[in-house]
């Protein structure tokens, strides 16, 4: 589903011509390394949450989420900030064209520097999946991420045509999805934690 919105975004980038297309392709390659790093933390969160959920350790489940939020934020800020700081050198791996590099840097600014938001967006549903609740977080991710970008591409972008406006849809969609996922997490947490607390109290 997210790839569907990415196809629409790619089509919008293509409308700016070959320079923008090349810049997006180069920046997206760098973006992929960042995604792999942050996704590893999300998978760890889901794994450790499920283990503690299995033995009824609800306090540890909270600790896992907090630790993963800190770890994900740290990694994203270091790697994302580094990707932008050393962006010109990294982009030169793919191209020597200064226009393409300039275009790639503009894209990196709105995708890598703010990538810690994507880490937060994935961790809350990751924690919920560890508790055995996966359908609602999945739906919220689709609505928040894909829905926001589709509305952005067809509603906001045509009125303010620029790469800046187009790629602000990334952090905008992450923020909206985070709000949805946090509300869901708080609600589900109360339901899931109640029997675990009772069982721990009885022990």
N, C-alpha and C positions, 0 to 999 in steps of 0.2 A: 504493500500500500504506500509506504514511504517512497519507494522507487517510482511509483506513479506520479507523485508530486514532483520528484526530481526530474522526471521526463519533461513535465510542464516547465520546470525551471530552466532545464537545458534548452528547451525551445525558445524561451524568452531571452536567454543569453545569446542564442544563435542570431536573434534579430539585430544584434549590435555588430555583427560581422565577424570575420575570421580572427581578428586580433582578440576580441573578447572571448571567442570560442577557445583559442589557444591558451589564453590566460586562465580561463576557468579549468581547462583540462590539467594544466600544470599545477594550479593551486589545489585542485581536487586530489591529486596524487599525494601531496603533502598532508592534506586533510585526512586521508586514509590511514596514515600512520598514527595520527592523533586518536582517531576513532578506535583503532585496535587497542591502544593503551587504556583508554577509559572504559571500553567494553569489558576488558579483563577484570576491572574492579567491580563492575556490575555483576559479572558472573560469580565472582567471589562472594559478593553480598548475598546473592540468591542461594549459593551453596551453603554458606555458614548459617544463614537464617533457617534454612530447611533442616539442618542438623540440630540446631537448638530448639526448633519448633517440635521436632520429633521426640525430644526428651523433656519438653515442657519448660525450658529455661527462657522465660519471656524477658527477663532483665538482660540476658546476654543478646537477645535479638535486638533490643534497643541499642546496645553497645556496638553491635556489628554495623548497624545502619549509621550511627554517628561516626565511627571510625572510617567507614567507607566514604562518607561524605567528605571528611577531612582529607583522606588519601586522594580521592578523585579530584577535589578542588586543587590540591597541591600539584598533582601531576598535570592537570589541565592548564594551570597558570604557568607552570614552568615550561612545559612543552609547547603550549599554545603561544605564550609570550615569546618563547625562543624561536618558534616557527615564523612569527611576524618580524622579530628583531633581525633574524638572519635570513629573512625571506628573499631578498635580492640574490644572495648567494645560492640559496636552495633552488630558486626558480631558474637560475642559470644552468642547472643540471639538465633542464628540459628545453631551454631556449636562450638565445643570445639577443633576441629582439627587445630593445628597451621599452617599446610600447606594450608588448605582451607582458613583460615583467611588471610594468606599472599597473596594468590591468589585474594581474595576478595578486599584487600587493593590496589592491583595493578590496579584492574578494577575501583575502586572508584576514584583513582587519576585522571583518564582520563575522567570520566563521571560526577562526582559531583563537583570537583573543577572548572571545566570549564563550568558548567551548565548555568552560566549567558549568555553565547552565545546562548543557546537554547531559553532563554527568549527573547533575541533580535530577534532571528529568527522568533518567533511566534507573536511578537507584531506588526511588520510592516504589515503582512497579516491580523492580527486582526483588525488593524485600517482601512485597505482597505475594509474588510468585513463590517465594520460599515458604510462605504460610499456606500455600495451596490455593491461593486466589489469583487467577490469571486472566479470566475473561474480561472483567470490568477494567482493570488497568490497560489491557490491550485495546479495548474500545476507546478509552480516554486518550490513549496515545495516538490512535488514528484520528480522532476528532480534533485533538489539540494540535498535532503536528501537521498531518495531511490537510485537515480542514482549514486551518489558519493559512497555510501556504497557498491553497487553491483560491481562497477568498482574496488573499494578498495579490496573487498573480493576475486575477481577473478584475479585481475591484480597485486596488490602490495603485499597482504598478502602471497601468495604462495612463493614469492621470499625471504621474510623475516619473517619466521614463528615464531611468539611470541605473547603472549597476549598483550604486549605493542603496537606492530604494529597494531594488530587487533582493539584495542579499541581507538587508535588515530583516527580511522575513525569517531568517534562521533564528536569531536570538528572540525575535518576537514570538515565534511559534514555540520555542523552548519555554519562555516565561509563562505563556498561557497554559501549556501542558503541565508545567510544574504546579501551578495553582490548582488545576484539576486533580492531579495525582496526590497532592498533599491533603486535599479535602477527602479524597477517597481513602487515603492511608489512615487518617485520623478516625474515620467512621469504621473501617474494617478492623482496625487495631483494637477498638473497644470490644467488638464482638469476639474476635479471636482470643484476646488476652484474658477475658473474663473467666473461662473455664480453666485456663492455665494457672491463674492466680488462686483459684479455689483449690485446685489440686495441690499446689505448692503449700497452701495454708494447712491443708489436711495432713500433709507429710511432716 
